[in-house]
Amino acid sequence: MELAENALEISKKKKNLPCIAKCMSRLSLYNMILGKTDIATSFANEAIGYFEELNDEIGVADSKYSLAAVYYKTNDYHMGLVCLIDALKNLS
């Protein structure tokens, strides 16, 4: 996780939006695994915003999948399913 945080810091300094989005998406996943759901949700939502700005549908879908996993892990199965379906819609 430390490497992803360092990569995010460097990406922000260089204003590299694709890398910023990817780092945030990965940090969302890592924080979800560690049970830090508020942080994971925040990173996922920020990543979605960057990916939408970049018109990166796969990135949006990946971040929405991470968000779905956060909801599933916190027993909010309905919202998890909504996010998962939304992620799949981005891929079709």
N, C-alpha and C positions, 0 to 999 in steps of 0.2 A: 504494500500500500504506500510505503514511503516513496518508492520509485514513481508511482503514479502522481503523488502529490508534487514531487520535484518536477516531473514532466509538465504538470499543469502550470506550475509557477514559471517555468521557462517559456512555455507556449503563450502565456499571458504577456510576458515581457516582449516577446517577438510578434504579438498580435496575430498568431497563427490560429484562426478560427476553427479549421477542421481538427487540429490537434487538441485545442481547448475542449471542443465538443466530445471527442473520443475519450480524453482523460476524465471528463466529468461523468461520462457514461460508465466507464470502468470503476471510478470511485463510488458511484452509486451501487454497483454490484458488490464491490468489496465491503462497503458499509452495511448493506443488506445482510450479507453473510455473517457479519459480526454482530448483527442485531441492533445496529444504530439506524433505526428506521427513519427517524426525522431527517437525519443527515442524508441518508440514501435517497429519500423522496426529493429533497432539495436539489441534490446533484442531478437526479434523473430529469426533473422539470427544467432545470437550467440547460442540460444537454439537449433536451427536446427543442427548446427555443433556438439554440445554436444550429442544430441540424435542420430545423425548418427554415431558418434564415439562409442556410447553404443549399436548400432544396435536396437534401440527402435523405431520401425515403428509407433507405436501409438503416441509417443512423437513428432516425426517428423511431422506427420499428424496434430496434435494439434497445433503445432507452425506455420505450413504453413497455417492453417485455420485462426490463428490470423493475419498473414501477409496478407492474402486475405481480412480480415476485414479492415485492415489499408488502403489498396488500394481502397476498396469500399467506405470507409468513405471520402477519398480524391478525389472521383469522377473518379478514374482510374479503371473503371469497367472492362476493358479488362484484365489488370494485376491481378485484383481481381479474375476474372474467371479462369485465368491461374493457379494461386496459389491454388484456391479451387479444381480444377480438379486434380492438382498435389497432393494435400492432400488426395483426395479420392483414387487416384492410390496407395498410400501407404497402404491403408486399404484393398485393394483387393488382 
